[in-house]
Amino acid sequence: MIVVDANVVVYYAVPGPRTPLAERARESDPDWHAPLLWRSEVRNVLAGLARRGEMDLGLAAEVMGAAQGMFGGREYEVDSTAVLERAVESGCTAYDCEYVVLAEQLGVPLVTVDRQVLRAFPRIAVALEDFA
């Protein structure tokens, strides 16, 4: 069981240079968990790809549907106070700290590519490259 940030989900769902790493992470541990926020973050990336003409809107919707299917009930609300505390303490965004708080709550690693999160939370955050 791991918590994955939205970037890892995008790398897994949208073919690109980091897709093989995300695929290896999924093979290593397919039990992915995330805060509900992941949906908005991934939708935002997909909308940007569609706006720039890098992905058809219909495909973006299909990718989102497939990504949602990967989580099947493993999405969580997180404690706002804990998120705010981590954000203030670390200087990371509250968005990023949602993933941190969930990983802490579940007692599992957070797999991410976010360098600031990796530096601020070395006991819980693991680089995608290292996990894969």
ZAZA-394952 format. One line per field, with one value per residue: x, y, z of N, C-alpha, C, CB in turn. Coordinates in Angstrom, 2 decimals. Glycine has a CB too. Layout:
REM ZAZA-394952
nx = c(X:...) $
ny = c(Y:...) $
nz = c(Z:...) $
cax = c(X:...) $
cay = c(Y:...) $
caz = c(Z:...) $
cx = c(X:...) $
cy = c(Y:...) $
cz = c(Z:...) $
cbx = c(X:...) $
cby = c(Y:...) $
cbz = c(Z:...) $
This chain:
REM ZAZA-394952
nx = c(0.84:0.59:0.72:0.10:1.13:-0.57:0.93:2.28:0.13:-0.66:1.65:1.47:-0.96:-0.91:0.89:4.38:7.74:8.20:6.47:7.26:8.53:6.39:4.77:6.37:6.31:3.63:3.50:5.17:3.73:0.48:-1.55:-2.77:-3.32:-4.97:-5.58:-8.80:-8.36:-6.66:-8.15:-9.02:-6.55:-5.46:-7.44:-7.03:-4.49:-5.07:-7.00:-5.38:-3.67:-5.56:-6.45:-4.13:-4.03:-2.71:-3.91:-6.87:-10.13:-12.07:-10.45:-9.08:-11.14:-11.63:-9.17:-9.26:-11.44:-10.44:-8.32:-9.70:-10.91:-8.77:-8.48:-10.71:-12.36:-10.28:-9.77:-9.52:-10.77:-8.93:-7.55:-8.01:-6.71:-4.32:-3.21:-2.84:-1.02:1.25:1.78:2.45:4.65:6.48:6.64:5.69:3.03:-0.44:-1.88:0.02:0.58:-1.70:-1.37:0.84:-0.19:-2.14:-0.52:0.88:-1.26:-2.12:0.17:2.07:4.38:4.73:4.71:6.33:7.24:7.88:10.23:10.46:8.69:9.92:12.31:11.32:9.91:11.42:11.18:8.80:8.22:9.00:11.04:9.79:11.53:13.22:11.46:10.39) $
ny = c(-1.17:2.17:5.77:7.84:10.69:13.15:13.61:11.19:9.57:10.78:10.31:7.58:7.20:8.74:8.42:8.95:10.19:9.43:7.38:4.57:4.37:4.91:2.76:0.64:1.22:0.75:-1.97:-2.88:-2.18:-2.33:-1.26:1.53:4.65:7.79:11.27:12.85:15.09:14.42:13.91:16.43:17.59:15.88:16.09:18.78:18.73:17.10:18.70:20.85:19.58:18.98:21.57:22.60:21.09:18.69:16.43:14.78:15.83:13.87:11.63:12.52:12.50:9.74:8.81:9.95:8.60:5.96:6.30:6.96:4.52:3.01:3.55:2.79:3.19:3.88:6.49:9.50:11.85:14.32:15.46:18.81:20.54:19.21:19.23:22.00:22.52:20.99:22.29:24.91:24.40:23.24:24.74:23.78:23.40:23.47:21.72:19.72:18.84:17.49:14.95:14.13:14.12:12.13:9.89:9.76:9.27:6.74:5.35:4.71:4.86:7.89:8.23:10.20:12.86:15.30:17.53:19.37:18.34:15.89:16.75:18.06:16.13:13.66:11.23:10.08:10.56:9.26:9.12:8.70:7.51:6.10:4.37:2.86) $
nz = c(0.00:-0.89:-0.94:-3.64:-5.51:-7.56:-9.87:-10.30:-10.93:-13.34:-14.88:-15.06:-16.42:-18.75:-21.60:-21.64:-20.99:-18.30:-17.86:-17.88:-15.36:-13.60:-14.25:-13.35:-10.63:-10.10:-10.66:-8.64:-6.35:-6.44:-4.91:-4.67:-3.08:-2.37:-1.56:-1.96:-3.49:-5.61:-7.89:-8.91:-9.46:-11.42:-13.38:-14.04:-15.24:-17.47:-18.74:-19.46:-21.30:-23.29:-23.99:-25.14:-27.38:-27.27:-26.52:-27.28:-26.29:-25.74:-25.31:-23.06:-21.18:-21.14:-20.13:-17.61:-16.52:-16.49:-14.73:-12.37:-11.93:-11.06:-8.39:-6.87:-4.27:-2.63:-1.85:-0.03:2.41:4.10:7.22:7.83:9.62:10.18:7.61:7.19:9.26:8.42:6.02:6.84:8.51:6.71:4.35:2.02:-0.42:0.51:-0.99:-1.70:0.85:1.57:0.51:1.99:4.63:4.37:3.81:6.22:7.94:7.06:7.45:5.51:2.67:0.73:-2.62:-4.89:-7.20:-6.50:-5.60:-3.48:-1.57:-1.14:0.07:2.36:3.74:4.40:5.75:5.03:2.36:-0.83:-3.66:-6.94:-8.76:-7.07:-5.78:-7.84) $
cax = c(0.00:1.30:0.01:0.77:0.66:-1.26:1.88:2.52:-1.06:-0.58:2.72:0.98:-2.13:-0.64:2.22:5.43:9.06:8.20:5.49:7.84:8.75:5.09:4.33:7.13:5.78:2.32:3.81:5.74:2.65:-0.71:-2.52:-2.56:-4.27:-4.76:-6.66:-9.76:-7.77:-5.98:-9.04:-8.96:-5.21:-5.30:-8.33:-6.40:-3.43:-5.72:-7.61:-4.29:-3.26:-6.61:-6.42:-2.95:-4.15:-1.83:-4.77:-8.28:-10.97:-12.67:-9.42:-8.83:-12.22:-11.38:-8.02:-9.72:-12.28:-9.57:-7.58:-10.63:-11.11:-7.61:-8.51:-11.78:-12.62:-9.06:-9.64:-9.82:-10.71:-7.86:-7.77:-7.57:-5.76:-3.03:-2.69:-2.36:0.19:2.36:2.09:3.13:5.95:7.39:6.69:5.06:1.65:-1.45:-2.22:1.01:0.50:-2.80:-0.78:1.70:-1.04:-2.74:0.52:1.10:-2.46:-2.14:1.44:2.69:5.15:4.18:5.56:6.18:8.37:8.00:11.50:10.25:8.08:10.96:13.23:10.64:9.35:12.25:10.81:7.58:8.20:9.97:11.05:9.28:12.70:13.74:10.45:10.25) $
cay = c(0.00:3.44:6.97:8.40:12.03:13.26:13.49:9.77:9.09:11.28:9.59:6.23:7.21:9.46:7.99:9.95:9.70:8.84:6.30:3.29:4.43:4.78:1.38:-0.21:1.47:0.05:-3.40:-3.13:-2.08:-1.83:-0.78:2.98:5.45:9.23:12.14:13.18:16.16:13.90:14.01:17.79:17.84:15.14:16.74:20.02:18.37:16.62:19.86:21.59:18.84:19.15:22.98:22.79:20.20:17.54:15.29:14.97:15.94:12.57:10.78:13.03:11.97:8.30:8.67:10.27:7.48:4.83:6.63:6.82:3.09:2.44:3.82:1.99:3.30:4.18:7.94:9.91:13.21:14.40:16.44:20.14:21.11:18.55:19.74:23.36:22.44:20.52:23.32:26.01:23.91:22.81:25.65:23.12:23.81:22.68:20.62:18.66:18.32:16.52:13.63:13.84:13.79:10.82:8.87:9.66:8.66:5.33:4.74:4.17:5.86:8.76:8.19:11.51:13.43:16.68:17.66:20.09:17.39:14.91:17.38:18.44:14.96:12.52:9.97:9.52:10.74:8.47:9.51:7.69:6.81:5.17:3.35:1.98) $
caz = c(0.00:-0.97:-1.39:-4.83:-5.82:-8.84:-10.98:-10.55:-11.64:-14.72:-15.56:-15.33:-17.30:-20.00:-22.06:-21.68:-20.57:-16.95:-17.78:-17.43:-13.91:-12.95:-14.47:-12.42:-9.28:-10.02:-10.58:-7.31:-5.37:-7.14:-3.94:-4.65:-2.31:-2.58:-1.07:-3.02:-4.29:-6.80:-9.06:-9.47:-10.00:-12.68:-14.36:-14.46:-16.19:-18.69:-19.40:-20.09:-22.50:-24.30:-24.45:-26.00:-28.53:-27.09:-26.26:-27.63:-25.11:-25.47:-24.73:-21.72:-20.34:-20.98:-19.24:-16.25:-16.07:-16.19:-13.51:-11.26:-11.71:-10.37:-6.96:-6.29:-2.84:-1.88:-1.88:1.33:2.92:5.10:8.28:7.40:10.57:9.94:6.33:7.42:10.08:7.58:5.03:7.51:8.98:5.64:3.22:0.87:-0.62:1.21:-1.91:-1.51:2.22:1.66:0.26:3.14:5.77:4.13:3.99:7.67:8.53:6.71:7.84:4.30:1.93:-0.31:-3.81:-5.51:-7.94:-6.01:-4.87:-2.23:-0.65:-0.81:1.02:3.59:4.44:3.98:6.41:4.47:0.90:-1.58:-5.07:-7.88:-9.33:-6.06:-5.48:-9.01) $
cx = c(0.89:0.31:0.80:0.24:0.09:-0.31:2.17:1.33:-1.01:0.50:2.28:-0.07:-1.88:0.78:3.19:6.72:9.08:7.19:6.10:8.11:7.43:4.55:5.07:6.65:4.46:2.52:4.34:4.67:1.42:-1.79:-2.30:-3.70:-3.95:-5.87:-7.58:-9.24:-7.14:-6.85:-8.95:-7.60:-5.01:-6.21:-7.70:-5.29:-4.05:-6.38:-6.53:-3.80:-4.27:-6.61:-5.27:-2.98:-3.24:-2.62:-6.19:-9.11:-11.62:-11.68:-9.11:-9.89:-12.05:-10.24:-8.45:-10.57:-11.45:-8.79:-8.47:-10.85:-9.96:-7.73:-9.61:-11.94:-11.40:-8.72:-10.17:-9.91:-9.61:-8.16:-7.18:-6.54:-4.37:-2.40:-2.11:-1.08:1.40:2.77:2.87:4.53:6.96:7.60:6.13:3.63:0.72:-1.87:-1.27:0.89:-0.70:-2.27:0.09:0.86:-1.69:-1.72:0.82:-0.05:-2.49:-0.87:2.15:3.50:4.28:5.16:5.27:7.39:8.65:9.23:11.34:9.64:9.12:11.95:12.56:10.17:10.13:11.87:9.59:7.56:9.35:9.88:10.56:10.43:13.23:12.75:10.35:11.50) $
cy = c(1.24:4.56:7.49:9.80:12.06:13.13:12.04:9.17:9.52:10.52:8.17:6.23:7.84:9.09:9.17:9.36:9.03:7.70:4.97:3.25:4.23:3.36:0.43:-0.02:0.73:-1.46:-3.76:-3.11:-1.49:-1.24:0.72:3.67:6.93:10.02:12.48:14.26:15.65:14.07:15.39:18.06:17.12:15.74:18.02:19.75:17.94:17.77:20.68:20.90:19.02:20.58:23.22:21.88:18.98:16.27:15.67:14.99:14.62:11.61:11.22:12.50:10.47:8.04:8.93:9.13:6.27:5.08:6.48:5.35:2.44:2.57:3.09:2.06:3.61:5.67:8.47:11.43:13.20:15.54:17.80:20.75:20.51:19.04:21.13:23.36:22.03:21.59:24.48:25.59:23.72:23.84:25.04:23.63:22.93:21.50:19.44:18.03:17.41:15.11:13.19:13.38:12.42:9.71:8.67:8.91:7.15:4.59:4.08:5.24:6.67:8.72:9.45:11.86:14.85:16.82:18.37:19.16:16.35:15.48:17.62:17.23:13.69:11.20:9.32:9.57:9.96:8.89:8.36:6.86:5.77:4.05:2.34:1.13) $
cz = c(0.00:-1.27:-2.57:-5.07:-7.23:-10.02:-11.31:-11.30:-13.10:-15.49:-15.91:-16.45:-18.67:-20.47:-22.19:-21.15:-19.20:-16.79:-17.36:-15.93:-13.15:-13.10:-13.52:-10.98:-9.09:-9.94:-9.21:-6.22:-6.04:-6.22:-3.70:-3.90:-2.54:-1.89:-2.25:-3.97:-5.58:-8.04:-9.71:-10.09:-11.33:-13.75:-14.89:-15.49:-17.53:-19.46:-20.10:-21.35:-23.63:-24.85:-25.42:-27.24:-28.45:-26.81:-26.63:-26.34:-24.74:-24.83:-23.30:-20.76:-20.11:-20.01:-17.80:-15.70:-15.69:-14.90:-12.28:-10.91:-10.96:-8.86:-6.21:-4.78:-2.00:-2.00:-0.55:1.47:3.97:6.07:7.89:8.34:10.35:8.64:6.51:8.24:9.23:6.58:5.67:7.94:7.85:4.54:1.94:0.73:0.20:0.33:-1.68:-0.13:2.43:1.46:1.43:4.32:5.58:4.33:5.48:8.33:8.26:7.12:6.68:3.60:0.97:-1.47:-4.62:-6.36:-7.47:-5.12:-3.53:-1.18:-0.20:0.22:2.38:4.41:4.09:4.63:5.78:2.94:0.25:-3.05:-5.94:-8.42:-8.35:-5.76:-6.61:-9.14) $
cbx = c(-0.96:2.40:-0.14:0.54:1.80:-1.99:3.17:2.76:-2.35:-0.28:3.99:0.39:-3.24:-0.79:2.10:5.03:10.02:7.91:4.80:9.12:9.39:4.09:4.57:8.64:5.59:1.44:4.82:6.80:3.09:-1.32:-2.41:-2.43:-4.22:-4.72:-6.09:-11.07:-6.72:-5.62:-10.50:-9.26:-4.13:-5.63:-9.70:-5.83:-2.53:-6.76:-8.37:-3.13:-3.08:-7.99:-6.29:-1.67:-3.84:-0.85:-4.68:-8.78:-12.03:-13.22:-8.14:-8.83:-13.60:-11.06:-6.88:-10.52:-13.26:-8.60:-7.01:-11.96:-11.30:-6.34:-8.65:-11.58:-13.22:-7.88:-10.41:-8.77:-12.10:-6.47:-7.16:-8.75:-6.23:-3.21:-3.80:-3.44:0.00:1.99:0.79:2.32:5.75:6.87:8.10:5.10:1.27:-2.68:-2.15:2.42:0.45:-3.91:0.06:2.53:-2.11:-3.33:1.82:1.26:-3.74:-2.34:1.21:1.61:6.27:3.94:5.30:5.96:8.09:6.72:12.51:9.34:6.87:11.72:13.74:9.45:7.86:13.68:10.55:6.38:8.29:9.70:12.46:8.52:13.81:14.07:9.08:10.01) $
cby = c(0.00:3.38:8.06:7.50:13.07:14.58:14.21:9.01:9.61:12.80:9.55:5.61:7.92:11.02:7.28:11.20:10.82:9.91:6.14:3.02:5.77:5.80:0.96:0.11:2.99:0.40:-3.79:-2.09:-1.21:-2.93:-1.58:3.53:5.08:9.57:13.45:13.63:16.89:12.43:13.72:18.84:17.39:13.63:17.05:20.76:17.23:15.55:20.74:21.75:17.35:18.81:23.93:22.53:20.96:17.80:14.83:13.85:17.00:11.96:10.82:14.58:12.25:7.67:9.63:11.58:7.10:4.57:8.06:7.50:2.40:3.12:5.28:0.62:2.05:3.31:8.58:9.38:13.69:14.60:15.94:21.07:20.87:17.02:19.76:24.18:21.43:19.22:23.85:26.48:22.60:21.57:26.08:21.56:23.75:23.55:21.10:19.20:19.46:16.83:13.64:15.08:14.87:10.76:9.27:11.06:9.31:5.19:3.73:3.60:5.19:10.23:6.89:12.59:13.41:17.10:18.43:21.31:16.69:14.48:18.70:19.31:14.79:12.82:10.20:10.24:12.24:6.92:9.93:8.36:7.82:5.92:3.99:2.80) $
cbz = c(1.22:-2.05:-0.23:-6.10:-5.66:-8.93:-10.64:-9.21:-10.96:-14.74:-14.69:-14.05:-16.64:-19.80:-23.40:-20.89:-20.58:-15.93:-19.11:-18.17:-13.51:-13.53:-15.93:-12.51:-9.04:-11.24:-11.66:-7.00:-4.15:-7.94:-2.60:-6.08:-0.79:-4.09:-0.41:-2.41:-3.47:-6.61:-8.64:-8.38:-9.00:-12.48:-13.73:-13.25:-15.62:-18.36:-18.38:-19.11:-22.17:-23.71:-23.25:-25.21:-29.78:-25.97:-24.78:-28.59:-25.32:-26.75:-25.59:-21.71:-20.98:-22.34:-19.65:-16.24:-17.16:-17.36:-13.59:-11.58:-13.03:-10.84:-6.74:-6.66:-2.36:-2.38:-3.11:2.26:3.52:4.42:9.59:7.28:12.02:9.89:5.26:8.12:11.23:6.85:4.39:8.72:9.72:5.02:2.98:1.02:-2.10:1.58:-3.38:-1.71:3.20:0.61:-1.04:3.53:5.97:2.70:3.23:8.29:7.95:5.22:8.92:3.34:1.16:0.22:-4.65:-4.45:-9.45:-5.24:-5.72:-2.46:-1.30:-2.08:0.45:3.26:4.08:4.28:7.88:5.02:0.54:-1.42:-5.49:-9.05:-9.69:-4.77:-5.23:-10.32) $
